[in-house]
Amino acid sequence: MRNPSLPEQEYDEWCRCQFAMLRQKIEPYAVEMTMPCPYGLPRTARFAQALFERLTDRQLEILFAAGYRRNGNSFYTMRCWDCRACLPIRLRVDRFRPNRSQRRALRRNQDLCVSLDELQLDLDHLELCDLFLQTRYPREQNRAHGYYGEFFCNNIADTRQLQFRLGERLLGSSIIDIGRNFMNAVYFYFDPNEARRSLGVFNILSLIDLCQRDGIDYLYLGYYIAETRAMRYKAAFRPHQLFVDERWVDGGE
């Protein structure tokens, strides 16, 4: 087992070596698929996906460090023919320093109760998730039951829910995978009527705080996509790293 205090270059090299061995095992089971770009770009998306019955904490860590994303019991990576817009982004949380705008988001939300809980499928969460999806991404099949059943719930990761409440009222819920030395931000939904609070920013700040509290070095934030407004704000968290040509490179100080 690796030492979590390894210098970053050594850690990334360790992950690359481990992934090279893991890749030989999973590649025969990977299925390549195409679909319209899920992020709204006018292109055809192509990705490779493999379904798993179980994965160890170490295997999960290696896959996230290799730029893979989780969807239900599957891991996938983008392999689009003529597009490299989707760049995995991560934070080394001990280096993060909030900017002025992020500090304002912290102050705006000091009245919220933030709690880490088991993944819950109840009326509060389903109604809020449906409201968010129908307001932000109104498509016929975009429903909370589908997101929970096919995307959030799984048997391969320790998946939790970070809840944001004002009194008894649920304002937001962050779905996260937690490991010994990683946290993976799966999805965040919130009350669209509370946009002034900058809950998306406050969510990431809360995840950073949780990582720092638990001694987790790396927070994976999914994809940074410069052309998509909903995915672009992640780059404001600095310093961050982007996964380019199978290596993590500094994306901004």
C-alpha positions as CSV (number, residue, x, y, z in Angstrom):
1,M,0.0,0.0,0.0
2,R,1.3,3.4,-0.9
3,N,2.2,6.1,1.6
4,P,-0.4,8.9,1.3
5,S,2.3,11.5,2.1
6,L,4.2,10.8,-1.1
7,P,5.3,13.9,-3.0
8,E,2.9,14.6,-5.8
9,Q,5.2,13.7,-8.7
10,E,5.9,10.3,-7.0
11,Y,2.2,9.8,-6.2
12,D,1.2,10.4,-9.8
13,E,3.9,8.1,-11.1
14,W,2.7,5.4,-8.7
15,C,-0.8,5.9,-10.0
16,R,0.3,5.6,-13.6
17,C,2.2,2.4,-12.9
18,Q,-0.7,0.9,-11.1
19,F,-3.2,2.0,-13.8
20,A,-1.0,0.4,-16.5
21,M,-1.5,-3.0,-14.8
22,L,-5.2,-2.4,-14.0
23,R,-5.9,-1.3,-17.6
24,Q,-4.8,-4.7,-19.0
25,K,-7.5,-6.3,-16.8
26,I,-10.4,-3.9,-17.5
27,E,-9.8,-3.0,-21.2
28,P,-11.2,-6.4,-22.5
29,Y,-14.5,-5.6,-20.8
30,A,-14.8,-1.9,-21.9
31,V,-17.5,-1.2,-24.4
32,E,-17.3,1.9,-26.7
33,M,-20.5,3.8,-27.2
34,T,-21.6,7.0,-29.0
35,M,-24.3,9.5,-28.3
36,P,-25.1,13.2,-28.7
37,C,-22.8,15.2,-26.5
38,P,-24.3,15.1,-22.9
39,Y,-22.8,18.5,-22.2
40,G,-24.7,20.2,-25.1
41,L,-21.8,20.7,-27.5
42,P,-22.7,20.2,-31.2
43,R,-20.7,17.1,-31.6
44,T,-21.0,13.3,-31.2
45,A,-19.6,12.0,-28.0
46,R,-17.7,8.7,-27.8
47,F,-16.8,7.0,-24.5
48,A,-15.5,3.7,-23.2
49,Q,-17.4,2.2,-20.3
50,A,-16.8,-0.9,-18.2
51,L,-19.3,-2.5,-15.7
52,F,-18.0,-3.8,-12.3
53,E,-19.4,-6.0,-9.6
54,R,-16.9,-4.7,-7.0
55,L,-13.8,-2.6,-6.7
56,T,-11.3,-2.0,-3.9
57,D,-10.6,1.4,-2.5
58,R,-7.2,1.3,-4.1
59,Q,-8.7,0.4,-7.5
60,L,-11.1,3.3,-7.2
61,E,-8.3,5.7,-6.3
62,I,-6.3,4.6,-9.4
63,L,-9.2,5.0,-11.8
64,F,-10.0,8.5,-10.6
65,A,-6.3,9.4,-10.8
66,A,-6.4,8.1,-14.4
67,G,-9.2,10.5,-15.3
68,Y,-12.1,8.1,-15.2
69,R,-15.6,8.9,-13.9
70,R,-18.1,6.8,-12.2
71,N,-21.7,6.3,-13.4
72,G,-23.7,3.7,-11.3
73,N,-21.6,0.5,-11.2
74,S,-19.6,1.6,-14.3
75,F,-16.5,3.6,-14.9
76,Y,-16.0,5.5,-18.1
77,T,-13.6,7.8,-20.0
78,M,-14.3,10.1,-22.9
79,R,-12.7,9.0,-26.3
80,C,-14.3,11.5,-28.7
81,W,-12.8,11.5,-32.2
82,D,-12.4,15.3,-32.8
83,C,-12.9,16.9,-29.4
84,R,-10.9,17.2,-26.2
85,A,-13.2,19.6,-24.4
86,C,-13.8,17.4,-21.4
87,L,-10.8,17.7,-19.1
88,P,-10.9,15.9,-15.7
89,I,-10.1,18.5,-12.9
90,R,-8.9,17.9,-9.4
91,L,-7.8,19.9,-6.4
92,R,-4.9,19.2,-4.0
93,V,-6.9,20.4,-1.0
94,D,-4.0,21.4,1.2
95,R,-2.9,24.0,-1.4
96,F,-6.3,25.6,-1.9
97,R,-6.9,29.2,-1.0
98,P,-10.4,30.8,-1.5
99,N,-10.7,34.0,-3.5
100,R,-12.8,36.9,-2.6
101,S,-15.9,35.7,-4.4
102,Q,-15.6,32.3,-2.7
103,R,-15.3,33.9,0.7
104,R,-18.5,35.8,0.0
105,A,-20.3,32.5,-0.8
106,L,-19.1,31.2,2.5
107,R,-20.5,34.2,4.4
108,R,-23.9,34.0,2.4
109,N,-24.4,30.4,3.6
110,Q,-23.3,30.5,7.2
111,D,-27.0,30.1,8.2
112,L,-27.1,26.6,6.6
113,C,-26.7,23.3,8.4
114,V,-24.3,21.0,6.5
115,S,-24.4,17.3,7.4
116,L,-22.8,14.2,5.9
117,D,-25.2,11.2,5.7
118,E,-25.8,7.9,4.0
119,L,-27.3,8.1,0.5
120,Q,-31.0,8.7,1.0
121,L,-33.9,8.1,-1.4
122,D,-36.7,10.0,0.2
123,L,-39.4,12.5,-0.8
124,D,-37.4,15.5,0.2
125,H,-34.5,14.6,-2.0
126,L,-36.5,13.3,-4.9
127,E,-38.6,16.5,-5.1
128,L,-35.6,18.8,-4.9
129,C,-33.7,16.8,-7.5
130,D,-36.7,16.8,-9.8
131,L,-37.2,20.5,-9.4
132,F,-33.5,21.1,-10.2
133,L,-33.5,18.8,-13.3
134,Q,-36.8,20.2,-14.7
135,T,-35.6,23.8,-14.2
136,R,-32.0,23.4,-15.4
137,Y,-32.1,20.5,-17.8
138,P,-35.8,20.0,-18.9
139,R,-35.9,16.8,-20.9
140,E,-38.6,14.1,-20.9
141,Q,-36.5,11.4,-19.3
142,N,-34.6,13.6,-16.9
143,R,-36.1,12.5,-13.6
144,A,-34.8,12.1,-10.0
145,H,-35.7,8.3,-9.8
146,G,-33.5,7.7,-12.9
147,Y,-30.6,9.7,-11.5
148,Y,-30.7,7.9,-8.2
149,G,-31.3,4.4,-9.6
150,E,-28.9,4.5,-12.6
151,F,-26.3,7.1,-11.6
152,F,-25.9,7.7,-7.9
153,C,-26.7,4.4,-6.3
154,N,-24.0,1.7,-6.8
155,N,-22.2,-1.3,-5.2
156,I,-18.6,-0.3,-5.9
157,A,-18.0,2.9,-4.0
158,D,-18.7,4.3,-0.5
159,T,-21.2,6.9,-1.7
160,R,-22.6,9.5,0.7
161,Q,-24.8,12.6,0.6
162,L,-23.7,16.0,1.9
163,Q,-27.0,17.9,2.8
164,F,-27.5,21.6,3.0
165,R,-30.6,22.7,5.1
166,L,-32.1,25.9,6.2
167,G,-33.9,24.8,9.3
168,E,-35.8,21.7,8.1
169,R,-35.9,22.8,4.5
170,L,-33.5,21.0,2.1
171,L,-31.7,23.5,-0.2
172,G,-29.1,21.2,-1.7
173,S,-27.6,17.8,-1.8
174,S,-24.1,16.7,-2.9
175,I,-23.5,13.1,-4.0
176,I,-19.9,12.1,-3.3
177,D,-17.7,9.0,-3.3
178,I,-15.2,8.8,-0.4
179,G,-12.0,6.8,-0.2
180,R,-8.9,6.7,1.9
181,N,-7.2,9.4,-0.1
182,F,-9.8,10.7,-2.6
183,M,-13.1,12.3,-2.7
184,N,-15.1,12.2,-6.0
185,A,-17.8,14.8,-6.6
186,V,-20.5,12.8,-8.4
187,Y,-23.3,15.4,-8.7
188,F,-24.8,18.4,-7.0
189,Y,-28.4,19.5,-7.2
190,F,-30.0,22.5,-5.4
191,D,-33.1,24.7,-5.2
192,P,-33.0,26.9,-8.3
193,N,-34.8,29.6,-6.4
194,E,-31.8,30.0,-4.2
195,A,-29.4,31.0,-7.0
196,R,-28.2,34.1,-5.1
197,R,-26.5,31.9,-2.5
198,S,-24.0,30.5,-5.0
199,L,-24.7,27.0,-3.7
200,G,-22.5,25.3,-6.3
201,V,-19.5,27.3,-5.0
202,F,-20.5,26.7,-1.4
203,N,-20.8,23.0,-2.1
204,I,-17.2,22.7,-3.4
205,L,-15.9,24.8,-0.5
206,S,-17.8,22.4,1.9
207,L,-16.2,19.3,0.1
208,I,-12.7,20.9,0.5
209,D,-13.4,21.4,4.2
210,L,-14.5,17.8,4.6
211,C,-11.3,16.6,2.8
212,Q,-9.1,18.7,5.0
213,R,-10.9,17.5,8.1
214,D,-10.4,13.8,7.1
215,G,-6.9,14.1,5.7
216,I,-7.9,13.4,2.1
217,D,-5.4,14.9,-0.4
218,Y,-7.4,14.8,-3.7
219,L,-10.8,16.1,-4.6
220,Y,-12.0,15.1,-8.1
221,L,-14.5,17.6,-9.5
222,G,-15.5,15.8,-12.7
223,Y,-15.0,17.5,-16.0
224,Y,-14.0,21.1,-16.7
225,I,-15.4,22.2,-20.0
226,A,-14.4,25.7,-21.0
227,E,-17.2,25.9,-23.6
228,T,-20.0,25.0,-21.1
229,R,-21.0,27.6,-18.5
230,A,-22.2,25.0,-16.0
231,M,-18.8,23.3,-16.0
232,R,-16.6,26.3,-16.3
233,Y,-16.8,27.7,-12.8
234,K,-14.7,24.8,-11.4
235,A,-11.6,26.5,-12.8
236,A,-12.0,29.3,-10.3
237,F,-10.9,27.0,-7.5
238,R,-7.1,27.5,-7.5
239,P,-4.6,26.0,-7.7
240,H,-6.2,23.1,-9.7
241,Q,-4.9,20.5,-12.0
242,L,-6.3,19.2,-15.4
243,F,-5.8,15.7,-16.8
244,V,-4.2,16.3,-20.3
245,D,-2.7,13.6,-22.4
246,E,-2.9,11.2,-19.5
247,R,-1.0,13.4,-17.1
248,W,-2.1,15.9,-14.4
249,V,-0.8,19.4,-15.3
250,D,-1.2,22.7,-13.4
251,G,-4.3,24.5,-14.7
252,G,-4.1,27.7,-12.7
253,E,-2.4,29.2,-9.7
